[in-house]
Amino acid sequence: MKLVIQRVREARVTVAGETVGRIGRGAVILVGVSRADTPEDVRYLAHKTAQLRVYDDEDGRLNKALAPGEGAFLVVSQFTLYGDCRHGNRPGYIEAAPPEQAAPMCEAFAAELEALGYEVQRGRFRETMLVEIANDGPVTILMESTGRAAT
């Protein structure tokens, strides 16, 4: 599983002109699921995301995690995170999970964040989405689990 986490002041996702998710302060999380990912990977990355210290503390340093009630997460599936461009100019997506595997894993990731007490908005799986992001900082973090949960 690969995540691109962007700290935001606000963000929204629209599908065919309809807003399907909107947050203020928090993070947009682009989620790519691989064929090798497990439920343990989902739990590990959700907990790691919740504890990620990329918000300003009292001294203005990136040293604070977002506590429940202080902001929200916008989770958007993005299989293209597994685009392999090593050969040729057209990315290959052989490592990306098929939709029937990826959809429940993305939903499980969002549900795990909700279980930790966070407000979570979602994009719409397998839809063309317009994602508007007011990146705050900018702060962008990449996280990955390679199909086996880290301990």
C-alpha positions as CSV (number, residue, x, y, z in Angstrom):
1,M,0.0,0.0,0.0
2,K,1.3,3.4,-0.9
3,L,0.0,6.7,0.6
4,V,0.6,10.3,-0.4
5,I,-0.4,12.5,2.5
6,Q,-0.8,16.2,2.0
7,R,-1.4,18.5,4.9
8,V,-4.2,20.9,3.8
9,R,-6.1,23.9,4.9
10,E,-9.0,22.7,2.9
11,A,-9.8,20.2,0.1
12,R,-12.7,18.8,-1.8
13,V,-13.5,16.1,-4.3
14,T,-16.1,16.4,-7.0
15,V,-17.5,13.8,-9.4
16,A,-19.4,15.0,-12.4
17,G,-19.9,18.4,-10.8
18,E,-21.1,17.0,-7.5
19,T,-19.1,17.5,-4.3
20,V,-18.7,14.1,-2.8
21,G,-16.2,15.0,0.0
22,R,-15.0,18.2,1.6
23,I,-12.7,19.0,4.6
24,G,-11.2,22.0,6.2
25,R,-7.9,21.6,8.2
26,G,-6.4,18.1,7.9
27,A,-4.9,15.9,5.2
28,V,-5.8,14.5,1.8
29,I,-4.6,10.9,1.6
30,L,-4.2,9.4,-1.8
31,V,-4.3,5.6,-1.4
32,G,-2.8,3.1,-3.8
33,V,-3.4,-0.6,-3.0
34,S,-1.1,-3.4,-4.3
35,R,-1.9,-7.0,-4.9
36,A,0.3,-8.0,-1.9
37,D,-1.5,-5.8,0.7
38,T,-3.1,-7.3,3.7
39,P,-5.5,-6.1,6.4
40,E,-2.5,-5.7,8.7
41,D,-1.0,-3.2,6.2
42,V,-4.2,-1.2,6.3
43,R,-4.3,-1.1,10.1
44,Y,-0.6,-0.3,10.3
45,L,-0.8,2.6,7.8
46,A,-4.0,4.0,9.3
47,H,-2.4,4.2,12.8
48,K,0.8,5.6,11.4
49,T,-1.2,8.3,9.5
50,A,-3.1,9.2,12.7
51,Q,0.1,9.6,14.6
52,L,2.0,11.5,11.9
53,R,3.6,14.6,13.4
54,V,3.3,17.0,10.6
55,Y,1.3,19.8,12.2
56,D,2.7,22.8,14.0
57,D,3.2,22.7,17.7
58,E,3.1,25.8,20.0
59,D,6.6,26.8,18.7
60,G,5.6,26.5,15.1
61,R,7.6,23.3,14.5
62,L,6.3,20.2,12.7
63,N,6.0,18.2,15.9
64,K,2.3,17.6,16.5
65,A,-0.1,14.9,15.3
66,L,-3.7,15.8,14.3
67,A,-5.9,14.9,17.2
68,P,-9.5,13.7,16.6
69,G,-11.7,16.8,16.5
70,E,-8.8,19.1,15.3
71,G,-9.2,18.3,11.7
72,A,-10.3,15.7,9.2
73,F,-9.0,13.3,6.5
74,L,-10.1,13.1,2.9
75,V,-9.3,9.6,1.5
76,V,-9.0,9.2,-2.3
77,S,-8.2,6.0,-4.1
78,Q,-5.5,6.3,-6.7
79,F,-4.3,3.2,-8.4
80,T,-1.8,5.2,-10.5
81,L,0.5,5.3,-7.4
82,Y,1.5,1.9,-8.6
83,G,2.4,3.1,-12.1
84,D,5.7,1.6,-13.2
85,C,7.6,3.8,-15.7
86,R,10.9,1.9,-15.8
87,H,10.2,0.5,-19.3
88,G,8.9,2.8,-22.0
89,N,6.8,5.9,-21.5
90,R,3.4,4.3,-20.8
91,P,3.1,3.3,-17.1
92,G,2.3,-0.3,-16.3
93,Y,0.0,-1.1,-13.4
94,I,0.7,-4.8,-12.9
95,E,1.4,-4.3,-9.1
96,A,-1.9,-2.4,-8.5
97,A,-4.6,-4.5,-6.9
98,P,-7.6,-5.2,-9.1
99,P,-10.7,-3.2,-8.2
100,E,-12.5,-6.0,-6.3
101,Q,-9.5,-6.1,-3.9
102,A,-8.6,-2.4,-3.8
103,A,-12.1,-1.0,-3.1
104,P,-12.6,-2.9,0.2
105,M,-9.0,-2.1,1.3
106,C,-9.5,1.6,0.6
107,E,-12.7,1.5,2.6
108,A,-11.1,-0.4,5.4
109,F,-8.3,2.2,5.6
110,A,-10.9,5.0,5.9
111,A,-13.0,3.0,8.4
112,E,-9.9,2.4,10.5
113,L,-9.2,6.2,10.7
114,E,-12.9,6.7,11.7
115,A,-12.5,4.0,14.4
116,L,-9.6,6.1,15.8
117,G,-12.1,9.0,16.2
118,Y,-11.4,11.1,13.1
119,E,-13.8,12.6,10.7
120,V,-13.2,11.0,7.3
121,Q,-14.5,12.1,3.9
122,R,-14.1,9.9,0.8
123,G,-13.6,10.2,-2.9
124,R,-15.6,7.8,-5.1
125,F,-13.9,4.6,-6.1
126,R,-13.4,4.0,-9.9
127,E,-14.8,7.5,-10.8
128,T,-13.0,10.3,-12.5
129,M,-12.6,12.8,-9.7
130,L,-11.5,16.5,-9.5
131,V,-9.5,16.8,-6.3
132,E,-8.9,20.4,-5.2
133,I,-6.2,20.7,-2.5
134,A,-5.0,23.8,-0.6
135,N,-1.7,22.2,0.4
136,D,-0.6,23.8,3.7
137,G,3.1,24.3,4.0
138,P,3.4,22.7,1.6
139,V,3.8,19.4,3.5
140,T,3.6,16.2,1.5
141,I,4.7,12.8,3.0
142,L,5.0,9.4,1.3
143,M,4.3,6.2,3.2
144,E,4.5,2.7,2.0
145,S,3.9,-0.8,3.3
146,T,5.2,-3.4,0.9
147,G,2.6,-6.0,1.5
148,R,3.8,-6.9,4.9
149,A,2.9,-4.8,7.9
150,A,5.9,-3.2,9.7
151,T,6.2,-3.7,13.4
